[in-house]
Amino acid sequence: MRRISITGSSGSGKSTLARELSEVLGTVHVELDALHHQPGWTPRPSDEFQADLAERIAGDAWIVDGNYTTLSRPLVWAAVDTVIWLDLPLRVVMRQVIGRTFGRLWDREVLWNGNRERWWNMIDPRPAENVILWAFTRHARKRASMTAAMSDPRWAHIDFVQLRSRGDVAAWLDQVRQSRG
């Protein structure tokens, strides 16, 4: 387990697990949101995003967290040995994404490239602008996509780890810590 992709619904805990696992394994952590969201929430041009991502995963050990399936999966999954899928129930994801989002709003937390969550986005009816709606409307789609990917012959070289609860995540991470000595 040296080249790892962590995927799951928005709010499932991908970045949190990636940071913890990166520390345990002593590997580089690549956060796709940080590559994608430029100042003012401007999306990075696809060719620049992919070139930067390719450069960051050129080494022999790394952890990539995020989705951006169309932009990143062909590059990342061609090189990974392990995909960790945070397949948490919708109610858990929603509790986490709502708590995280309102916490970021309240604290005015700076995210990627100077961006902050915006209050307006919480009432925006467009899922692409409202992370809470995005998580709600995309959860089933993510599950279907990952279920299909796990049986796709293109990805037969990948060890898939499906974690279905916060307890599964904690237990799996503890196993990794123990195996590292």
C-alpha positions in Angstrom: 0.0 0.0 0.0 2.1 2.9 -1.4 -0.1 4.7 -3.9 -3.5 5.3 -2.5 -6.7 7.1 -3.6 -9.3 7.9 -1.0 -12.8 8.5 -2.5 -16.3 8.9 -1.2 -19.2 11.4 -1.0 -18.6 15.0 -0.2 -18.4 15.2 3.6 -17.5 11.5 4.1 -14.1 12.3 5.7 -11.7 11.8 2.8 -9.3 14.6 3.6 -9.3 13.8 7.3 -8.4 10.2 6.7 -5.8 11.2 4.0 -4.1 13.5 6.5 -4.0 10.9 9.2 -2.9 8.1 6.9 -0.2 10.3 5.3 1.2 10.9 8.8 1.1 7.2 9.6 2.7 6.1 6.3 5.0 9.2 6.0 3.8 9.8 2.4 2.8 12.8 0.4 -0.9 13.9 0.6 -2.4 15.4 -2.5 -5.8 17.1 -2.0 -7.7 17.4 -5.2 -9.8 20.3 -4.0 -6.6 22.3 -3.4 -5.6 21.7 -7.0 -9.0 22.4 -8.5 -10.3 25.5 -6.5 -8.3 28.6 -7.5 -8.9 32.0 -5.8 -12.5 33.1 -6.0 -13.6 29.5 -6.3 -12.5 29.6 -10.0 -12.0 26.1 -11.3 -8.5 25.4 -12.6 -8.3 24.7 -16.3 -8.5 20.9 -16.9 -5.1 20.7 -18.7 -3.4 22.5 -15.8 -5.1 20.4 -13.2 -4.1 17.2 -14.9 -0.5 18.3 -15.5 -0.1 19.3 -11.9 -1.7 16.1 -10.6 0.5 14.0 -12.9 3.6 15.7 -11.5 2.5 15.1 -7.9 1.8 11.4 -8.4 5.0 10.7 -10.3 6.7 9.4 -7.2 6.4 5.9 -5.7 4.3 6.7 -2.6 1.4 9.2 -2.2 -2.2 9.6 -1.1 -4.7 11.4 -3.3 -8.0 12.4 -1.7 -11.0 13.6 -3.6 -13.2 12.7 -6.6 -13.1 14.8 -9.8 -13.7 11.4 -11.5 -13.5 12.5 -15.1 -10.4 14.6 -14.5 -8.4 12.5 -12.1 -9.5 8.9 -12.2 -7.7 8.0 -15.4 -4.4 9.3 -14.1 -4.7 8.3 -10.5 -6.3 4.9 -10.8 -3.8 3.8 -13.5 -1.1 4.2 -10.9 -2.7 3.3 -7.6 -2.4 0.0 -5.8 -5.2 0.8 -3.3 -8.5 2.7 -3.4 -10.1 3.4 -0.1 -13.9 4.0 -0.5 -15.6 5.8 2.4 -19.0 4.3 1.8 -20.8 5.9 4.7 -24.6 6.0 5.1 -26.3 9.1 3.8 -27.4 10.2 7.3 -23.8 10.1 8.5 -22.5 12.0 5.5 -25.2 14.6 5.8 -24.5 15.1 9.5 -20.8 15.5 8.8 -21.1 17.8 5.8 -23.6 20.1 7.5 -21.5 20.3 10.7 -18.3 20.9 8.8 -19.8 23.5 6.5 -21.5 25.5 9.2 -18.3 25.3 11.3 -16.3 26.6 8.4 -18.8 29.4 7.9 -18.9 30.4 11.5 -15.1 30.3 12.0 -14.4 31.9 8.6 -12.0 29.1 7.9 -9.7 29.7 5.0 -9.8 26.7 2.6 -7.9 26.3 -0.6 -6.2 29.3 -2.2 -7.8 31.8 0.1 -11.4 30.6 -0.5 -13.9 30.4 2.3 -17.4 28.9 2.5 -20.1 31.5 1.6 -23.4 31.9 3.4 -25.1 32.5 0.1 -24.2 29.0 -1.0 -26.1 27.4 1.8 -29.4 28.7 0.3 -28.4 28.3 -3.4 -30.7 25.7 -5.0 -28.0 24.5 -7.4 -26.1 21.5 -6.0 -22.9 22.5 -7.8 -22.9 25.7 -5.7 -24.2 24.2 -2.4 -22.0 21.5 -0.9 -24.8 20.2 1.3 -27.1 19.7 -1.7 -24.2 18.3 -3.6 -23.6 15.6 -1.0 -27.3 14.8 -0.7 -27.9 14.6 -4.5 -24.7 12.8 -5.4 -24.5 10.1 -2.6 -26.5 7.4 -4.5 -24.7 8.2 -7.7 -21.3 7.9 -6.0 -22.3 4.5 -4.6 -23.4 3.2 -8.0 -20.2 4.5 -9.7 -17.9 2.9 -7.1 -19.8 -0.4 -7.1 -19.4 -0.6 -10.9 -15.7 0.4 -10.7 -14.9 -2.3 -8.2 -16.0 -5.0 -10.8 -14.5 -3.2 -13.9 -11.7 -5.2 -15.4 -9.7 -2.0 -16.1 -9.2 -1.7 -12.3 -8.4 -5.3 -11.5 -4.9 -4.3 -10.3 -6.4 -2.2 -7.5 -7.0 -3.4 -3.9 -10.4 -1.8 -2.9 -11.0 -1.1 0.7 -14.7 -0.3 1.4 -15.3 1.3 4.8 -19.0 1.6 5.7 -19.0 3.4 9.1 -16.9 5.7 11.2 -16.0 2.7 13.3 -14.8 0.8 10.2 -12.6 3.8 9.4 -11.1 4.0 12.9 -10.5 0.2 13.1 -8.9 0.1 9.7 -6.6 3.1 10.5 -5.7 1.4 13.8 -4.7 -1.8 11.8 -2.5 0.2 9.6 -0.9 1.9 12.6 -0.2 -1.4 14.2 1.2 -3.0 11.1 3.7 -0.1 10.9 5.0 -1.0 14.3 
